[in-house]
């Protein structure tokens, strides 16, 4: 067994199976059957789900020879997915008001089934950010029985793991439920082993073992400096993981001082070629983006707008990293996304979802594009948390 040095201590590294990517002691490969299918299944997995040890999309992919697995958040421009979307008989397995019931496809089953893998917030994000998927018809279904995913908390009793959902849908589409139920052998083995390991554990789990003292639900800085809060949101000229010849660069920056409602907006001209999906993602026309001001001028105006005592509030830290790539800012910063997750006890799916869950008052949108909508939502969240204390 190899060793890894971390924080001055030596930690053993367990051998890992290269096929299922689980430690060899809990490898489930021997229980994975090969289940041929007429339907081609394409799994689109959010990158965070790839790191989840008890995920089931890879397990389902290994069981289905007629399947493929891709990782990403936005699949616009993804060659395989774009080509798949152009084929007749391609549908997306995802519940929504416009989804047709599974029974509607039994007479003419789809040839290609796209399955989005991730927690519900992550899966919704993939759908939302992939216009190529929004054009495809959707399938929704009601499970014939409750799921057996006893080692992971599901939002509702009728929710299934990815492999359970795929096995049931394929079983109905191809009218052989018993054959596709064989896919669940490895899944049930993994669940049983995980429960047995938890029962045999001595002491706290590794998650509880490494936890420090609980964080305050609302940052003290947010409560003590209400008059100094400036909400900021930035958008980038960014490309996907497969096109990183140019780094992300700041293109649209908006800010608002909550106490006085003073506002700032800058559309910045790109320094590198404009990403193909940038106008769509940012909600601004290509003409507007190309006519933006120079980055140095925009940052000079931002520094003139900010006071020395201002505390910047943003959703995550991507916007802050964009700023610091352009100029070495030194400011106190609050990640309101983290504070919102602490209060809700669950990660919200973006600032608009966070505002909705907090039941905040809807504020008017004054800035352009997606940045304007998100800044309004972040301001709502910040004002609500600061008021609630």
Secondary structure as GFF3:
##gff-version 3
##sequence-region A 1 389
A	DSSP	beta_strand	2	6	.	.	.	ID=ss1
A	DSSP	beta_strand	9	13	.	.	.	ID=ss2
A	DSSP	three_ten_helix	24	26	.	.	.	ID=ss3
A	DSSP	three_ten_helix	29	31	.	.	.	ID=ss4
A	DSSP	beta_strand	40	45	.	.	.	ID=ss5
A	DSSP	alpha_helix	47	50	.	.	.	ID=ss6
A	DSSP	alpha_helix	57	63	.	.	.	ID=ss7
A	DSSP	beta_strand	67	71	.	.	.	ID=ss8
A	DSSP	alpha_helix	79	86	.	.	.	ID=ss9
A	DSSP	beta_strand	90	93	.	.	.	ID=ss10
A	DSSP	beta_strand	100	101	.	.	.	ID=ss11
A	DSSP	three_ten_helix	102	105	.	.	.	ID=ss12
A	DSSP	beta_strand	112	117	.	.	.	ID=ss13
A	DSSP	alpha_helix	120	129	.	.	.	ID=ss14
A	DSSP	alpha_helix	131	134	.	.	.	ID=ss15
A	DSSP	beta_strand	137	140	.	.	.	ID=ss16
A	DSSP	alpha_helix	162	173	.	.	.	ID=ss17
A	DSSP	alpha_helix	177	181	.	.	.	ID=ss18
A	DSSP	alpha_helix	184	200	.	.	.	ID=ss19
A	DSSP	alpha_helix	206	209	.	.	.	ID=ss20
A	DSSP	alpha_helix	220	224	.	.	.	ID=ss21
A	DSSP	three_ten_helix	226	228	.	.	.	ID=ss22
A	DSSP	beta_strand	229	237	.	.	.	ID=ss23
A	DSSP	beta_strand	249	257	.	.	.	ID=ss24
A	DSSP	beta_strand	262	267	.	.	.	ID=ss25
A	DSSP	alpha_helix	278	282	.	.	.	ID=ss26
A	DSSP	alpha_helix	286	290	.	.	.	ID=ss27
A	DSSP	alpha_helix	295	305	.	.	.	ID=ss28
A	DSSP	beta_strand	311	314	.	.	.	ID=ss29
A	DSSP	alpha_helix	318	326	.	.	.	ID=ss30
A	DSSP	beta_strand	332	335	.	.	.	ID=ss31
A	DSSP	alpha_helix	336	344	.	.	.	ID=ss32
A	DSSP	alpha_helix	351	358	.	.	.	ID=ss33
A	DSSP	alpha_helix	369	388	.	.	.	ID=ss34
###
